[in-house]
């Protein structure tokens, strides 16, 4: 995915659900195995709002918005099962959400306001990418390899990521079902390339 250009007074953010362990490492290792060039720069996740330039002086307002949205949505269960692809529109193979997609869609709709009131390039389709920008043979192999993949976990937070010029870093997390205040939990500021 091409990153949008950020101005001197902007940063590129994304909002996503980070995949918990042990599934994070399983999905990361699969993406590395398939030869995806971005495997070390992206933590396995479900994107809610893709890369968006936001003014640096609007980050506090953005975090307050994320906290309000998270606080107004209850935690939910995600079940990942099997693979699908966005080909021929986009060279992506992903693990599909069998459960939790409607909850993700509700979060995405609520998030697209205020600093995140920007158009999306594609209709929202929650997924976990396991191979991107590879040739058809590699994408076919990834789709076959992960066809039997299954995972289930509870989603309790959404995360704000920032692109640091090389990789995506999770910088804040916001508890679902909270009181909706701006008092977001701090996420570990480990670079996204380490899992």
Secondary structure, DSSP 8 states (H G I E B T S, - for coil): -------TTEEEEEEEEE--TTHHHHHHHHHHHTT-TTTTTS--EEEEEEEEEEEGGGHHHHHHHHHHHHHTS--EEEEEEEEEE-TTTS-EEEEEEEESHHHHHHHHHHHSSGGG----SS----EEEEEES--HHHHHHHHHHTTT-EEEEEE-EEEEEEE-SSSEEEEEEEETTS---S--EE-----TT--
